[in-house]
Amino acid sequence: MDVFNYLATGFAVALTPLNLGLVLAGCFIGTLIGSLPGIGPINGVAILLPLAYSIGLPPESALILLAGVYYGAEYGGRISSILLNVPGDAGAIMTTLDGYPMAKRGEGGRALALSAVSSFLGSIGALILMVIFAPLLSKLAIQFGPSEYVWLMIFAFTCLATMVGKRPIKTIVGVAIGLFLATVGIDSGTGVLRFTMDIPNLFDGVDFLVVVIGMFAISEVLILLESWARNDLKLTPVGKSFVSVADILAVKWIILRSTLSGFLIGVLPGTGASIASAVAYGTEKRFANGKNEHFGEGDIRGLAAPEAANNASAAGSMVPMLTLGIPGSGTTAILLGALLMFNITPGPLLFEQQPNIAWGLIASMFIGNFALLIMNLPLIGLFVRLLSIKQSYLVPVIVMLTFVGIYSIHGDVFDLFFMIVLGIFAFILRKLGFSLAPVILGLVLGEVLEDNLRRALSISGGDWSILLDGAMSYVLAIATVCTIVVPRVLKLIKK
């Protein structure tokens, strides 16, 4: 009963005119930021943090505004992913696999509407879980050490192996390319330069945004130019702009499973939406049980799963930040910095000593997600009109946005040339039938895998048995083995 009393207190804080206005403003700004390729929630929150502090907002109001930008950007990331095949951030990579094929065949409005509903249901489900299980899950998160994270990354990679396309070998090769890119730069443990070719710009490693924009946006431009050269460049049909009740009912269990997995992965510090969406997509492809041949070709199941999971993980990542003071993702790390900036120490006592901040934030997220659904559904028709723009006009706009966006990160011309090189390489991969999602996820997960593997071996003095030290390690190891073995056993049984 105390939970409901605290939640009522939170709604009293969130529904004040100032905080309600900040929720709506944060959601709207976040949607715009998320829809711009390469910016993403972490940059949006980082840009607004100094503004929120300088105008003298109360701590709870500043946090409500920044959190609104966070989950608003998670919603917005789907727009460019579905319409242009350019993910707004890492969490939206999986959305491109089935969202963009739907848009190409004239179902862009249906894809946007379904993704908005899936995002909404995933967020609301995760918030309900957050209210009920936050104290328990914070204890689970603190038990995850380096060895558990190593197994979690390996489990994610095994999900990837059969997740994309009908040829697992090509997916594994894509992951290997991503892992190679993750190793470029100075080795943090030894200080040795790895694969930098003595280029100073690569000493700090490969910038994630440069890779994403180069491989998705530039390769997409090259695909469009190739079509123009063959004189078969044509307008993409707009199609209907809403989702049917039948579509939602068809994916209801998928949304539920993806919400649960996304929330649990979000609770684990340092994981984030990219891992949550990858695991959810791979899980649903396995659950399809022989009816997964349309995954990657515009299947609504392949769209609903990652959208529900990445928004659920956004809510889940708030749990360790508020209850333990440990950021669950890069964006919550900035939100943690905002709390410390206002002289507020997050941790187990935050919910009791300053319930107006903790519960006000949670209540505002309920309000914000309803606002985002109401805000996004009417605008779907406007977003889809992007597809009616002649592609001869659209290509220069995409190129301009990508070049301006990448140059604004570091102000370095090298990033522009490197982006073009990656774009040409990605174009070749796409012509050879490779999916780009495994490459990007290999880059994202590779860094986490290496850091935690190095940390685990440092703790054990090089003893590999530490990877099977603890019950959670065994659970994840068994899940990994089952992911590899069970599908093959089922195939043999069917034969």
Disulfide bonds with the S-S distance in Angstrom:
none
